[in-house]
């Protein structure tokens, strides 16, 4: 039995707020970061990358003082069509393909204020970008959507994210000159519009990632090092990430002793909450010990990632190298071969879409295949 349309609309509005609070059908709502109370029963009159302006009360009411765009996490518009609300629900559930289809349907709706094309295109880009790993067509669609966002409203609230992720998609397609051009543009927009300084840091980090993808390890190491020094106390977390990536670039250049010292210092100085930094440092230590043929120390460092930082981005890679370390120890440790098989199978189970899954599958071919009948994607 289908729920009444009125009840469904109320549910979707509550989900859109993300706070379990229904939005009156005749009013907009502005949702803030950091737990600040949302402003409901308002009419949003202007939205840019700098400010959000709204009126409290009727159409003749005076405008409230503008709020900084960086303080706003979402604006829920009263005239959002049902297709857009459905898309938001799918997106919150990470059902990317269904969300993308619903956003495209929403784009065809008439009688809606001019916020809709920008919002729908931006979130369509997000869905397609996430689906774009291993799917060139989705990646192309994301690139097109982000470019349309920037053309439709060059100073929209989504400006920095749209520009940043457009560069990321171009980098994924190995269009490095195009990606770098977008990052330079974003760097200029940070100054032009007075965007949060963190976007300047992010552009530098993305430029360093571009060098890594091109295998320019020496240049990338220098870029990460310069960023770590310039980030300062205000961006200490980003500085630690830069140091971690700097060390991984050193590993790629076979500077193993220097890299180990670098990673050990990073583990000491980083905070317990900086999981990805510490996980990356342990991964780097493990890879150094592996290349220096101390496979027991390598295994210990790599399994630290699994034991302590299982949600980290480098988890799949750490499991893979821990499996490789076990394979090197099978002559002296009878259980090491089976342990390697277990670790490679774990890569398939926990990270089926990663590039490390394919590498683990190749290693498993010589070990009797994955455990438990697991089939790779």
Order of alpha helices (4+ residues) and beta strands (2+ residues): alpha-beta-beta-beta-beta-beta-alpha-alpha-alpha-alpha-alpha-alpha-alpha-alpha-alpha-alpha-alpha-alpha-alpha-alpha-alpha
